[in-house]
Amino acid sequence: MKMTYQTVAEIERGYSIALVPGADAGGGSAFVAGSEGKDELLYFEPPAYRPRVIAREPGGFISLAPLEWKGRRYVAASTRFYPFFEAAESAIRLYPLDAGECPPGTDVAALPYTHRIGVHTAGGRAWLLASTLCGGKEDRDDWSQPGGIHLLEVPDDPAAPWPSRQIVSGLNKNHGMDPAVLGPDRERGWLLSAREGLLFMPVPDNPDGPWRTRVIDEREHSDAFAFDWVAPGETEIFSISPFHGNVLARHSCNGHGWEREVIDDDLAMGHIVWAGDFLGEPGLLAGSRRERKELRLYRRDPDAPNGLRYTTLEEGIGPSQMVVVTPNDNRAILYVAAHGVNEIRVYHLEK
């Protein structure tokens, strides 16, 4: 396997990253990336990936969710979520992506401690899901006020008020919210990772009605990703636990419930987990933000104790978020917010 990378921007505390539909070239994709500090929110298009500034302030761009709506492209951003959980004044803003540099943004919601956001569309309507890490804090170590999941409907005119309501409550250290499709019925939903466990929140037929959750694992979790590792319809969930934890695990459903198997227990502030078809076979990626600050690639290995063995793709970068694009079985592109070196990087891998 051959791997090269290019640094496409230097951003203090580069943290968030997300693909943007509608601008692809050479197998690469457009993307946005932002700082959790006081640095910028940037937009990149392939093949050159020259950055265009979307916003210079307020910083704290901890989560990004691209949105196509009424023929225009936007990115929703959770802003003012600064290091060490300084997020009592965090808010969601919407920025147009086709309006040049530093376009005016639209305030969507003042929602303290919004840590992750995502988009759901159905039946000609669109919603923004916002996951709050907690409900409030007296100090950095206070976890007595739970957060949850909020649902905001996108109006026809994004400058109009966005109707919102809380659909899940009682989640603390509510770190991960990742889209997932589970099982042979291809049930769509979101994996939630919190102190209360690893949960699955299926999307209801009527988003205006109640949203419910199912417990996958009662242990505290930080992030998760679902993939049909063995065969189509046989979904496994790969997770990091506990909060910012050291354990990488695999969850398999045996028909009677979910079983957990530890893959490794030596992550250091585990912060990235991804699984999918990678250079022609299943691959699992896991990243840590402390100590070796590494990005690992796990492959099947029947001689390994748990059937998986890893190689280190990179050390010292402390990845916080990452997006994977696989144009074909011989190529993969990683878009990485390399928090540990204050860079946004594009990795090119060839079989």
N, C-alpha and C positions, 0 to 999 in steps of 0.2 A: 504494500500500500504506500502510495506517495502522497505527502501532505505539504502544502504551502499555505502561507497566509499573507494578507495585506492589512495593514492598519489604515482604516479609512477615516478615522477621526480620533482626536485626543479629547476626552471628556473627563473632567474630574468626577470620580465616583460614578462612572457609566454603569447604569443599573438595568434599565428597561429596554426591551426590543420586541418588535412585532412586524410580521409581514404585511405588506400593503398590496391588495389585488390591483391589476390593471396596468402594470408597467414591468414587463418581463423581457429579458434578453439573454441569449446564450445559455439558457437553463437557469439563470439567476433571477432573483425577484427583488422588487423594490421593498424597502423596509424603513421603519422609523426607530429611533433610539434616543434615550434621554438619560439625564443625570438625576440621581437622588440627592445631589448637593445643589449648589446654586448655579450650575452650568446649564447648557442649552438642551433643547429638543430639536433633533435633526432628522432630515429626510434624505434617503439615498436611493438612486436608481442605477441598475446595472447598464452597461458593463463597467463603467468607470467608478461608480459609487462616490461621486463627488458630493459632499454634504451641502444641503440647503437648510438654512435656519428657519424653523417653524416658529420657535419661541425662545427668547433669551431669558425670560423670567416667567413665573416665579421660582422655577426649579422644583425639586422634589418630585420629578416625573417618575414615579415608582411603578406605574402600570399603564399600558397603552392598549387601545382596542380600535383598530381601523373599522370604518363604517362606510358603506356605499349606500346613499340615500337620495332618492329623487334625482338621479343622474349625476350626483356629485360625490366626490371622495373626501372623507374626513378622517381625523383621528381623535378619539376621545382619550383624555389623559387625566389620570389621578395626579394632582399637583400638591405642592406644599407638604409632602410626606418626606421629611428630612431624616438624616441618620439618628439612630438611638431613639426611634419612635417619637420624634418631635412632629406630631401630626394632628394636633388638636384643631388646627385651622385648615386641614386638607380639604380640597374641593375638586370637583370634576369640571374640566373645561373641554370644549369642542373646537378643533382647529380645522379649517379647510386646507386641503393638500394641493389644490390646483389654482392657488391665488398668489403665487410668488412668495417672496421671502417675508417672514414675520407678518403673516396675515392676522387680522383681528380675530380673537377668540371669543367664544360665547360661553358664559357661565351656565352650567347645566344643573349643578347641585352643590351646596355646601354640606359635605358629609364627612365629619371627622373620622380619621383613621381608615380611610378607604385605601386598602392595600392591593386589591386585585379588581380588575374590571374585565368584562367580556360582552359580546354581542350575540343576541339571539334574534333570528328573523323567521317569520312564518305568516302565510296568508296575507302578504302585502303589508305587514306590520313589522316593526323593529323595536327591540327592547335592549336596554343596557343593564347588565347585572353588575352590581357593585358589592364587593365583599369587604366588610370592615374588620380589621384586626382585633379590635376591642371596642367597647362603648365609650371609654374614657380612661384617664390615668391620673393618679395623684403624683406618681413618680415613675421612673423608667421601669422599675420592677413590679409595679402594681398591675395585677391581672384579675382584679375583683369585679370588673365591669365588662360583661360579655358583649361581643359584637354579633354580626350575622350577615345575612344576604338581603340586599335591597334590589327592587325591580323598578326601572324607570322606562316609561314608554317614550320613544322618539316621536315628537310631533311632526306634522307635515312641514312646518316651518321650524327649523331647529332653534331659532331665536325665541320662539314661544316657550312658555313654561312646560317642563317635562313632568307629567304625572308620575308619582312615585309611591311605593309602599314597601314595608319590610315583609319579606316572605319566609325568612328563616331567622330565628333568634336563638340566644343561648349558646353561641360559639365563641370561645376565648382562644387567644393565640391563633386566630383564624387566618392562617398563613396562605394556604394554597386553594385555588379554584381553577380547575383544569377541565376543559371539555372532554367528554368520553362517550364511546359507543360500546355497550356491553352485551355480550352473549349472542346466541343465534338469532334472537328476535331483533337485534340491532337497536337496542333501546338507547335513545339519545339522552344525555344529561350532563351533569357536572360532578366531578370529584371534589369534595371539600375536605381539607386537612386542618384539624384543630385539636385543642386539648381534649375535646370530647370524643375524638376518634377520627377514623377515616370513613367518610360518609359518601353516599351516592345520592344526588338530587336529580331524579328524572324530570325531563321537561313535560309538563302536563299537556293534554290535548287542548285545553283552554288555558292559556297563560293568565287570563283574568281571574281564574279560580285559585284554589289552594295549591301550593307547592309543598311536597313532602320529601323526606329524606329516609334512606335506609342505611343501617350501620354495616360497613364492611369489616371493620376492626375497631375495637373499643380503645386501643392504645392511642396515646397522643401522636399526631402526625404533623408533618410540615409540608410535603408536596407529594403528588402522585401522578402517574401517567398510565393509560390503558392501551394495550395492544394485543392482537390475536397472535401470540407468540408461537403456538404449536400448530394451529390450523384455523381456517376461517370459522368464526363463531365460538372459538375456544379462547375467550378473552382472559388475559392475566393483567393484574394491576401491579405496577412497580412503584415502590414508595420510599420516602425518606422519613425517618422518625428518630427521636421525638422532635420537638420544635427546634429547627436549625440543627438537626441531630446527626448522629454518627452511623445509624443503621440503614442499610439499603436492603430492601426485602421484596419478595415476590408473593402475591396473593393469587391463589387459584380456587375456582369454584368447583366443588366436587359433586354438586347436585343436592347436597344437604347443607351447604353453607360455604363460607370462604375459609381457606386454610392459609397460614402465613409461613413462609420459609425465609430465613435470613440468608442473604447472599454475601454481604460483608458488613462488618461492624466497626470499620476504621475510617469512615468519612470524618472530615473536620469541618464543622459547620456546613453540612450537606445542603446544597441549594439548587441543584439542577438534576432532574431525572427525565429521560426521554427514551422511548423504545419504538422501533419500527423497522421496516426493510431498509437495510443499510449496506450498500455495495454488494447487493445480490444475496444477502442472507440476513436473518434477524440480528439486530444489534441493540444494545442497551448502553446509553450514555449517562454518566453520573459525574457531577461536578461539586467541588468543595471550595469554600472561600477562605479557609484558614490553613495553617501549617504548610503543606506542600502546594495548596491552592491549585489542585490538579483537575484535569478533565480526563475521565477514563472511558474506554470502550470495552464492553463485555461481549464475549462471543460464547457460543456453545462449545463445551469441552467435556466429553464423557469421562475424562480422567480426573476432572476437578471434583472436589467433595460435593458441591451443589450443582454440578453440571455446567457451570459458567466460570470463565477465567477472563481477567481483564489485561489490557495493555494501556499504558499511559499515553494519551495523545499529546498532552501538553502539561507542563508544570509552571507554577508561579503566576498564573493569570487570574486566579480567583474569580471564576465565572459566576455571574449572578443570574442572568437569563440568557436563553439561547433559542434559536429557531433553526430547524433542519430542513433542507430542501434536497430531494434526491431525484435529479432529472432522469436518471436511468440506473441500471444495475452496476454501472462502472464509475459513476460519479456521485459525489455528495458535496453539498455546500453547507457550512455552518456559519450562521450569523451570531456573533457572540458579543455580549456586553462583558468585557474583560475588566471587571471592577478592580481587581488587584493591581492592574497596571494603568488604570485610567484611560483605557482605549476601547474603541469599537473595532472589532476585527472580523474579517471575512476569511474563513478557512476553505480551501479547495482540496478535496481528497479524490484520488483516483485509485482504482483497483489494481 
